[in-house]
């Protein structure tokens, strides 16, 4: 915890908001006598206290950033079959208390619905009406892992009929659909195979088989076959149920602020999102499960019903708290256990992909991964990857004593992908300086410094130690000041309409102008602010899913800089007569449109001799305070850079590439 405390001390308040997750990994019962420690490894052991039963599971606790991308496994315990949930709860409480003591702000606790963890949650009086508990008078919301919940839904649907309202969802309808669909050359659900319909015990552990079965494509496929009289009309109830499960899982697994599909957008607490969650709470409250063979009601024996209700209620209440603190959205994928599941995969890989390592193998792998990958929190909150990954790797892994020699490492995506959709990457993290590991450089530097003091007239020594001052500076790094979003005031003005009524009309006008004046020239401005320690880009939003940078077309012969200032004033300029100052800093991108079509590229394709449009992007340095007047038909939104990265589906190729274009700038948060 001392090393973790050192890292937490470098974090901002936003970065300290975190979730704590716990999960179990199966082990092979095995006893190993460690001569060096004079200890037998392999017994039931929590906090160093052993019991004589052989351990068959490892319980692991991991902490993960909620708004900034970092994660770190911090503790584990070996558990026998004779588990003691009271003992587990005491261990969890001590870990949570230590996390609070070192400065982390634990907001949620995530687990699956294992019997002991369910008992532990019950002991904390966690319920649908009270989905939280307290540690040191700090409220922690309890959330059950959504991927585990959706697997439980699938497993129960295979055995029981789901009764809701006047509807009945049956697994038989899915089987009939699959048997019909698999015969087709063009399938409605091409991903489905026998592993989805009749999964083995191992295949039941894979989330993708459950989510692809309880999906929108299967629901629509069943409806299509019903319309063609290939499945009975009652199958519409099953399709309705599948659609609800699809939308619910998407809502509990969001990784993007903006998405064309409403259920995949980050939770912002808007009316439609609240209405959907309330609808699902009502659905689970009235849901009944019955055995189709004898009609017995088995609802009380299933766990996912309460699990979903507790999870949904926790997210809604948690976001109410977060909104009071100034947060505008919550990526719900940060509220599951994917990061921990990935960590288990790394543990297995350390032991030759052994599905069930021994306690000794697990302990060695855990120690190696902990010290070789101790978290490296972002310096300025410049986070991205939606799923936390271990943020620093050792450059020398011969033994754990060398494991603290660290270097920056690009985060690989994750979990966030399995957490499937958009990969987001983190960079610019603080180095943890370990002078002992750099002793040679330290001593050499000190000796050269003393030599310079004694022989300051030695030009040969100076030329060796100091770089040639006349040599060119190849650094492209520049500093840009970012001011808080709250420094700016936003008003409205009359709508600003496009020159063309439709996309075809726009290209027709472009075609006509091309024959008269040649290639169209356009410019756009990139306006940056910061919020919660993260850089944000100001975007104009039209409708629900269209975003653009402020700017537009230049007049024939118009200077680019002056034209951009004119366009920015027309788009966002004040209406009270006060002149707006626009400081154009630098070019950050060039895009060409090769044809009279939507695609644009950051280069001119080799077969194109006369591109139809050249668009240039400029970085605009905002004043410390300003008033913007936004046209009534637009919204001005601040999108974080990590949300834009590699998200062409949501923002288009130009806006989604801004993270790369801006990476050469050093942001100073004013």
C-alpha positions in Angstrom: 0.0 0.0 0.0 2.9 2.4 0.5 3.9 2.3 -3.2 0.2 2.7 -4.1 -0.1 5.6 -1.8 2.8 7.3 -3.5 1.0 6.9 -6.9 -2.3 8.1 -5.5 -0.5 11.2 -4.2 0.2 12.2 -7.8 -3.5 11.9 -8.9 -6.1 14.6 -9.3 -9.4 14.4 -7.4 -11.1 13.2 -10.6 -8.6 10.4 -11.0 -9.1 9.2 -7.4 -12.7 8.3 -8.0 -12.6 4.5 -8.4 -14.4 1.2 -8.2 -13.3 -1.9 -6.3 -14.1 -5.3 -7.7 -13.7 -8.8 -6.4 -13.9 -12.1 -8.1 -12.8 -15.7 -7.6 -10.5 -17.8 -9.8 -10.4 -21.6 -9.6 -7.2 -23.1 -8.4 -5.8 -26.6 -8.4 -5.5 -27.9 -4.8 -1.8 -28.3 -4.1 0.5 -27.8 -1.1 4.0 -26.3 -1.5 6.6 -25.9 1.2 8.5 -22.7 0.9 11.9 -23.3 2.6 12.9 -19.7 2.5 9.7 -18.5 4.3 9.3 -21.8 6.3 5.7 -21.8 5.2 3.3 -24.1 3.4 1.5 -22.4 0.6 -1.8 -23.9 -0.5 -4.0 -23.8 2.6 -7.1 -21.6 3.1 -5.5 -18.2 3.9 -6.8 -14.7 4.5 -4.5 -11.9 5.6 -1.8 -14.4 6.5 -4.0 -16.5 8.7 -4.3 -20.1 7.6 -6.8 -22.9 8.1 -6.0 -26.6 7.5 -8.3 -26.9 4.5 -6.6 -26.9 1.0 -7.5 -23.8 -1.0 -9.4 -24.3 -4.3 -10.1 -20.7 -5.2 -8.3 -17.3 -5.1 -10.3 -14.2 -4.3 -8.8 -11.2 -5.9 -9.5 -7.5 -5.2 -8.8 -5.0 -7.9 -9.2 -1.2 -7.9 -10.0 0.7 -11.1 -10.4 4.3 -12.1 -14.0 5.4 -12.9 -13.2 8.5 -15.0 -9.5 8.0 -15.8 -7.9 4.9 -17.2 -6.0 3.0 -14.6 -6.4 -0.3 -12.7 -4.4 -2.2 -10.1 -4.8 -5.6 -8.4 -4.1 -5.0 -4.7 -4.9 -8.1 -2.7 -5.8 -11.8 -2.8 -6.9 -14.6 -0.5 -6.8 -18.3 -0.8 -10.2 -19.9 -0.1 -11.2 -23.5 0.5 -14.6 -25.0 -0.2 -15.6 -24.3 3.4 -15.8 -20.5 2.9 -16.6 -18.1 5.6 -18.4 -15.0 4.3 -18.0 -13.2 7.6 -14.2 -13.6 7.4 -14.3 -12.5 3.7 -16.3 -9.4 4.7 -13.8 -8.4 7.4 -11.0 -8.7 4.9 -12.8 -6.6 2.3 -13.6 -4.0 4.9 -9.9 -3.7 5.9 -8.9 -3.3 2.2 -11.5 -0.6 1.7 -10.5 1.2 4.8 -6.8 1.2 3.6 -7.9 2.6 0.2 -9.7 5.5 1.8 -6.7 6.1 4.1 -4.3 6.4 1.1 -6.6 9.0 -0.5 -8.7 7.0 -3.0 -12.4 7.8 -3.3 -14.1 4.4 -3.6 -17.6 4.9 -5.2 -18.7 1.4 -6.1 -18.1 -2.2 -5.2 -18.5 -4.8 -7.9 -18.9 -8.5 -7.6 -20.6 -11.4 -9.3 -23.4 -13.4 -7.7 -21.3 -16.2 -6.1 -23.0 -17.7 -3.1 -20.4 -16.3 -0.6 -20.4 -12.9 -2.1 -24.2 -12.8 -2.1 -24.1 -13.8 1.6 -21.5 -11.1 2.2 -23.7 -8.5 0.5 -26.7 -9.6 2.5 -24.7 -9.2 5.7 -24.1 -5.6 4.7 -27.9 -5.1 4.4 -27.6 -4.4 0.7 -31.1 -4.5 -0.9 -33.0 -3.0 -3.8 -34.2 -0.1 -1.7 -30.8 0.3 -0.1 -28.2 -0.7 -2.7 -25.2 0.6 -0.8 -23.2 0.2 2.4 -20.9 2.4 4.4 -17.2 2.2 5.3 -15.8 5.0 7.5 -19.1 6.8 7.0 -18.4 6.8 3.2 -21.2 5.5 1.0 -20.2 2.7 -1.4 -22.8 1.5 -4.0 -23.0 -2.2 -4.6 -23.2 -3.3 -8.3 -23.4 -6.8 -9.7 -21.3 -7.5 -12.8 -23.6 -7.0 -15.8 -21.9 -9.7 -18.0 -22.4 -12.3 -15.2 -26.1 -11.2 -14.8 -26.7 -11.6 -18.6 -25.2 -15.1 -18.5 -27.5 -16.0 -15.6 -30.5 -14.8 -17.7 -29.4 -17.0 -20.5 -28.9 -20.0 -18.3 -32.3 -19.7 -16.7 -34.0 -19.1 -20.0 -32.7 -22.4 -21.2 -34.6 -24.1 -18.3 -37.6 -22.0 -17.5 -40.3 -19.9 -19.1 -40.2 -16.2 -18.4 -43.7 -14.7 -17.6 -44.0 -10.9 -17.7 -47.3 -9.2 -18.0 -49.4 -11.1 -20.5 -46.3 -12.4 -22.3 -44.3 -15.6 -22.0 -40.7 -15.9 -23.3 -39.6 -19.4 -24.2 -36.3 -20.8 -25.2 -38.0 -23.1 -27.6 -38.7 -20.1 -29.9 -35.0 -19.3 -30.1 -34.2 -23.0 -30.9 -36.8 -23.0 -33.7 -35.5 -19.8 -35.1 -31.9 -21.2 -35.1 -33.0 -24.5 -36.8 -34.7 -22.5 -39.5 -32.0 -19.8 -39.9 -29.1 -22.2 -40.2 -30.6 -23.7 -43.3 -30.5 -20.3 -45.1 -27.7 -19.2 -47.4 -28.2 -15.6 -46.1 -28.8 -15.8 -42.4 -30.6 -13.3 -40.2 -28.3 -14.2 -37.2 -25.0 -15.4 -38.8 -23.1 -15.4 -35.5 -25.3 -18.1 -33.9 -23.9 -21.6 -33.9 -24.4 -24.7 -31.7 -22.3 -23.2 -29.0 -24.9 -20.6 -28.5 -27.9 -22.9 -28.5 -26.3 -25.9 -26.6 -23.3 -24.5 -24.8 -21.0 -26.7 -22.8 -20.2 -25.8 -19.2 -17.0 -24.1 -20.4 -18.9 -22.2 -23.2 -21.5 -21.0 -20.7 -18.7 -19.0 -19.1 -18.2 -16.9 -22.2 -20.2 -13.7 -22.2 -20.3 -13.4 -26.0 -22.4 -16.5 -26.3 -25.0 -15.0 -24.0 -25.1 -11.5 -25.5 -25.2 -12.7 -29.1 -28.1 -15.0 -28.2 -30.1 -12.4 -26.2 -29.6 -9.9 -29.0 -31.4 -7.5 -31.3 -30.6 -9.5 -34.4 -32.1 -12.7 -32.9 -35.2 -10.7 -31.8 -35.7 -9.3 -35.3 -35.0 -12.6 -36.9 -37.7 -14.3 -34.8 -40.2 -11.6 -35.8 -39.3 -12.0 -39.5 -39.9 -15.8 -39.3 -43.2 -15.2 -37.5 -44.3 -12.8 -40.4 -43.4 -15.6 -42.8 -45.4 -18.1 -40.8 -42.3 -20.2 -39.9 -42.6 -19.6 -36.2 -45.9 -19.4 -34.2 -47.2 -16.0 -33.2 -46.4 -16.5 -29.5 -42.8 -16.1 -30.5 -43.3 -12.3 -30.5 -43.2 -12.4 -26.7 -39.8 -14.0 -26.8 -38.6 -11.4 -29.4 -39.9 -8.7 -27.1 -37.9 -10.1 -24.2 -34.7 -10.5 -26.2 -34.9 -6.9 -27.3 -35.3 -5.7 -23.7 -32.3 -7.8 -22.6 -30.3 -6.5 -25.6 -31.0 -2.8 -24.7 -30.5 -3.4 -21.0 -27.1 -5.0 -21.5 -26.0 -2.2 -23.8 -27.1 0.4 -21.2 -25.1 -1.3 -18.5 -22.0 -1.6 -20.8 -21.6 1.8 -22.3 -18.1 3.0 -23.3 -18.9 6.0 -25.5 -20.4 9.4 -24.8 -22.0 9.6 -28.2 -23.4 6.8 -30.3 -26.0 6.5 -33.0 -27.7 3.8 -30.9 -29.3 5.4 -27.9 -28.8 2.5 -25.5 -25.0 2.5 -26.1 -24.5 6.1 -25.0 -23.0 6.9 -21.6 -25.5 7.4 -18.8 -26.3 11.1 -18.5 -29.4 10.8 -16.4 -31.7 12.2 -19.1 -35.4 11.5 -19.1 -35.3 8.7 -21.7 -32.5 6.9 -19.9 -34.3 7.2 -16.5 -37.6 6.0 -18.1 -35.9 2.9 -19.6 -34.3 2.0 -16.3 -37.5 2.5 -14.4 -39.3 0.3 -17.0 -36.7 -2.4 -16.4 -37.1 -2.2 -12.6 -40.8 -2.7 -13.0 -40.2 -5.6 -15.4 -37.9 -7.4 -13.0 -40.3 -6.7 -10.1 -43.1 -8.5 -11.9 -41.1 -11.2 -13.7 -42.0 -14.8 -12.9 -40.0 -17.9 -13.8 -41.9 -21.2 -14.2 -40.8 -24.7 -15.0 -42.5 -25.6 -18.3 -42.6 -29.3 -17.3 -44.6 -29.0 -14.1 -45.6 -25.3 -13.9 -43.7 -24.8 -10.6 -42.8 -21.2 -9.8 -39.0 -21.0 -9.3 -38.7 -17.2 -9.2 -37.5 -17.1 -5.6 -34.5 -19.4 -6.4 -33.0 -17.2 -9.1 -30.5 -14.5 -8.3 -30.4 -12.3 -11.4 -33.7 -10.6 -10.7 -32.6 -8.9 -7.5 -29.1 -8.5 -9.0 -30.4 -6.4 -11.9 -32.6 -4.3 -9.7 -29.8 -3.5 -7.3 -27.4 -2.7 -10.1 -29.9 -0.4 -11.9 -30.8 1.4 -8.7 -27.2 1.8 -7.7 -26.3 3.4 -11.1 -29.2 5.8 -10.9 -28.4 6.9 -7.4 -24.7 7.0 -8.0 -25.1 9.3 -10.9 -27.3 11.6 -8.9 -24.4 12.0 -6.5 -21.9 12.4 -9.3 -24.0 15.1 -11.0 -24.0 17.1 -7.7 -20.1 17.0 -7.9 -20.1 18.3 -11.5 -19.8 15.1 -13.5 -21.9 15.0 -16.7 -21.8 11.3 -17.6 -20.9 7.8 -16.5 -19.4 5.1 -18.7 -21.3 2.1 -17.2 -18.7 -0.3 -18.6 -16.5 1.0 -15.8 -18.9 -0.7 -13.4 -18.2 -4.3 -14.4 -15.5 -6.9 -13.8 -14.0 -7.2 -17.3 -10.7 -5.7 -16.1 -10.4 -8.4 -13.4 -11.4 -11.2 -15.8 -8.5 -10.0 -18.1 -6.2 -10.1 -15.2 -7.1 -13.7 -14.5 -6.3 -14.4 -18.2 -2.8 -12.9 -17.6 -2.4 -15.1 -14.5 -3.2 -18.2 -16.6 -0.8 -17.1 -19.4 2.0 -16.8 -16.9 1.6 -20.5 -16.2 1.3 -21.8 -19.7 -2.4 -21.1 -20.1 -3.2 -23.4 -17.2 -6.9 -23.0 -16.5 -6.4 -23.9 -12.8 -2.9 -22.9 -11.5 -1.8 -24.0 -8.1 -1.6 -21.5 -5.2 2.1 -21.3 -5.6 1.9 -20.5 -9.3 -0.9 -18.0 -8.7 1.1 -16.2 -5.9 4.2 -15.9 -8.1 2.2 -14.7 -11.1 0.3 -12.1 -9.0 3.5 -10.8 -7.5 5.1 -10.5 -11.0 2.1 -8.7 -12.5 1.7 -6.4 -9.5 5.3 -5.2 -9.4 5.9 -5.2 -13.2 2.7 -3.3 -13.8 2.2 -0.9 -10.8 -0.3 1.8 -11.8 0.9 4.9 -13.5 -1.8 7.6 -13.1 -2.1 10.3 -15.8 -0.3 13.6 -15.2 -3.1 15.9 -16.4 -6.0 13.6 -16.5 -5.3 13.0 -20.2 -7.0 9.6 -20.1 -8.5 7.6 -22.8 -8.7 3.8 -22.7 -12.1 2.9 -21.7 -11.1 -0.1 -19.9 -8.5 0.3 -17.4 -5.3 -1.6 -18.1 -2.1 -2.0 -16.2 -0.2 1.2 -17.0 3.5 0.6 -16.6 5.6 -2.3 -17.6 9.0 -3.4 -16.3 11.9 -3.2 -18.7 13.7 -6.0 -16.9 11.6 -9.0 -15.7 14.4 -11.3 -14.6 13.2 -11.2 -11.1 10.9 -9.1 -8.9 13.8 -7.0 -7.5 14.2 -5.4 -11.0 10.5 -4.9 -11.4 10.4 -1.2 -10.5 12.5 -0.1 -13.5 9.6 1.3 -15.4 8.9 2.8 -18.8 5.9 4.2 -20.6 3.7 1.7 -22.3 0.8 2.3 -24.7 -2.3 0.8 -23.2 -3.7 -2.1 -25.0 -7.5 -2.4 -25.2 -9.2 -4.3 -23.3 -11.5 -5.7 -21.6 -13.6 -2.1 -22.5 -13.1 -5.2 -25.7 -14.5 -7.9 -25.2 -16.0 -3.6 -22.7 -16.4 -4.5 -27.9 -16.9 -1.3 -29.2 -14.4 1.5 -29.2 -10.8 1.2 -28.2 -9.4 4.3 -26.4 -5.8 4.7 -25.5 -4.0 6.5 -22.7 -0.7 8.4 -22.8 1.4 11.0 -21.0 1.7 9.3 -17.6 3.9 10.3 -14.7 7.2 8.4 -14.2 7.8 6.8 -10.9 11.4 7.8 -10.3 13.5 5.1 -8.7 17.0 6.6 -8.3 18.5 3.3 -7.2 17.8 1.8 -10.6 19.5 4.7 -12.4 22.6 4.9 -10.2 25.1 4.7 -13.2 23.5 7.7 -14.9 23.2 9.6 -11.7 26.9 9.1 -10.7 28.1 9.9 -14.2 26.1 13.0 -14.3 27.4 14.1 -11.0 31.0 13.5 -12.0 30.6 15.4 -15.2 29.0 18.3 -13.3 32.0 18.5 -10.9 34.4 18.3 -13.9 32.6 21.3 -15.5 32.9 23.3 -12.3 36.7 22.7 -12.2 37.4 22.9 -15.9 34.9 25.5 -17.2 37.3 26.6 -19.8 37.6 23.2 -21.4 35.7 23.5 -24.7 36.1 19.8 -25.5 34.4 18.8 -22.3 31.6 21.4 -22.9 31.0 20.1 -26.4 30.7 16.6 -25.1 28.4 17.4 -22.2 26.2 20.1 -23.8 24.5 19.7 -27.2 25.5 22.0 -30.1 23.4 25.1 -29.5 23.5 25.8 -33.3 22.0 22.4 -34.2 18.4 22.5 -35.3 15.7 21.8 -32.7 13.7 18.8 -33.9 11.1 19.0 -31.1 7.6 19.7 -32.4 6.2 20.1 -28.9 4.3 23.3 -28.2 2.5 24.5 -25.2 -1.2 25.5 -25.3 -3.2 27.0 -22.4 -6.5 25.4 -21.7 -9.0 27.2 -19.5 -11.9 25.7 -17.6 -15.2 25.2 -19.4 -16.9 27.1 -16.6 -14.9 30.3 -17.6 -17.1 30.6 -20.7 -20.6 31.9 -21.1 -23.0 30.6 -23.8 -25.9 32.4 -25.2 -28.1 31.9 -28.3 -28.8 33.6 -31.5 -30.8 33.1 -34.7 -30.5 29.7 -36.4 -27.6 29.3 -38.8 -28.8 27.2 -41.8 -26.7 25.3 -44.3 -26.5 26.6 -47.8 -27.8 23.3 -49.2 -31.1 21.6 -48.3 -29.6 18.1 -48.6 -26.4 16.2 -49.1 -27.0 15.6 -52.9 -27.7 19.3 -53.2 -24.4 20.2 -51.5 -22.4 18.0 -53.9 -24.3 19.4 -56.9 -23.4 22.9 -55.9 -19.8 21.8 -55.3 -19.8 20.3 -58.8 -21.1 23.5 -60.4 -18.6 25.7 -58.5 -15.7 23.3 -59.4 -16.2 24.0 -63.1 -16.2 27.8 -62.4 -13.6 28.4 -59.7 -11.9 25.0 -59.1 -11.3 23.2 -55.9 -13.3 24.3 -52.8 -11.3 25.5 -49.9 -12.7 25.2 -46.4 -11.3 25.8 -42.9 -12.4 24.6 -39.4 -11.3 25.7 -35.9 -10.4 23.4 -33.0 -11.4 25.1 -29.8 -10.1 23.4 -26.6 -11.2 23.7 -22.9 -10.7 21.5 -19.9 -13.1 20.0 -17.5 -12.5 17.5 -14.6 -8.8 17.6 -15.6 -9.4 16.4 -19.1 -9.0 18.3 -22.4 -12.3 18.8 -24.3 -13.1 19.9 -27.8 -16.0 22.2 -28.5 -18.3 20.7 -31.2 -21.5 21.9 -32.8 -24.2 19.3 -32.6 -27.1 19.2 -35.0 -29.8 16.7 -34.1 -28.8 13.7 -32.1 -25.9 12.2 -33.9 -24.3 14.8 -36.2 -21.2 16.7 -35.0 -19.0 19.3 -36.7 -16.2 21.7 -36.0 -17.0 25.4 -36.3 -15.9 26.8 -39.7 -17.0 26.5 -43.3 -16.2 27.4 -46.9 -13.8 30.2 -47.8 -14.7 32.8 -50.4 -12.7 32.8 -53.7 -9.2 34.2 -53.0 -9.9 34.7 -49.3 -7.0 34.3 -46.8 -7.4 31.2 -44.7 -6.7 32.8 -41.4 -8.9 35.8 -42.0 -11.6 33.5 -43.4 -11.5 31.3 -40.4 -11.9 34.3 -38.1 -14.9 35.4 -40.2 -16.5 32.0 -40.0 -16.0 31.7 -36.3 -17.6 35.1 -35.7 -20.5 34.1 -37.9 -21.0 30.8 -36.1 -20.1 31.7 -32.4 -19.6 35.4 -32.4 -21.3 37.7 -29.9 -24.4 39.7 -30.9 -23.9 42.7 -28.6 -21.4 44.5 -30.9 -18.3 43.6 -28.9 -15.6 42.4 -31.3 -14.5 38.8 -30.7 -10.8 38.0 -30.6 -9.7 34.8 -32.3 -6.1 33.7 -32.0 -5.2 31.2 -34.6 -2.3 29.1 -33.4 -1.3 26.5 -35.9 -2.4 24.1 -38.6 -3.1 20.7 -37.2 -4.6 18.9 -40.2 -5.2 18.8 -43.9 -8.0 16.7 -45.5 -8.9 16.3 -49.1 -12.1 15.2 -50.8 -11.1 13.3 -54.0 -14.6 13.2 -55.5 -18.1 14.7 -55.2 -18.8 12.2 -52.4 -18.7 12.2 -48.6 -15.3 10.4 -48.0 -12.4 12.7 -47.2 -8.7 11.6 -46.6 -5.7 13.1 -44.8 -3.8 12.7 -48.1 -4.5 12.9 -51.9 -5.0 9.4 -53.3 -2.4 8.7 -56.0 -4.9 8.4 -58.8 -6.5 11.8 -58.0 -5.0 14.8 -59.9 -7.7 17.3 -59.1 -9.2 16.9 -55.6 -12.6 18.6 -55.2 -12.1 20.1 -51.7 -9.2 20.9 -49.4 -10.1 21.3 -45.8 -7.6 22.7 -43.3 -7.9 22.4 -39.5 -6.5 25.1 -37.2 -5.9 25.1 -33.5 -7.6 28.2 -31.9 -6.2 29.5 -28.6 -9.2 30.7 -26.6 -9.1 33.7 -24.3 -9.2 33.0 -20.6 -12.9 34.1 -20.6 -15.3 34.6 -23.5 -19.0 34.8 -24.4 -20.2 32.6 -27.3 -23.5 32.9 -29.0 -24.7 29.6 -30.4 -27.2 29.3 -33.2 -30.6 28.0 -32.0 -30.6 25.0 -34.3 -27.3 23.8 -32.9 -26.0 22.7 -29.5 -22.4 23.4 -28.4 -21.0 20.4 -26.6 -17.7 19.7 -25.0 -16.4 16.3 -26.0 -13.4 14.8 -24.1 -10.5 13.8 -26.3 -10.6 10.2 -25.0 -14.2 9.9 -26.3 -13.1 11.1 -29.8 -10.1 8.8 -30.1 -10.7 6.1 -32.7 -14.5 6.8 -32.6 -15.1 7.4 -36.3 -18.5 5.7 -36.0 -19.7 8.4 -33.6 -17.9 11.5 -34.9 -16.5 10.8 -38.3 -12.9 10.4 -39.4 -11.8 14.0 -39.0 -13.0 14.7 -35.5 -12.0 11.2 -34.3 -8.4 11.9 -35.4 -8.1 15.0 -33.3 -6.5 13.1 -30.4 -3.6 12.1 -32.7 -3.3 15.6 -34.3 -3.1 17.3 -30.9 -0.7 14.9 -29.2 2.3 17.0 -30.1 1.0 19.9 -27.9 1.6 20.2 -24.2 -1.6 21.3 -22.5 -1.3 23.6 -19.5 -4.5 23.6 -17.4 -5.0 27.2 -16.2 
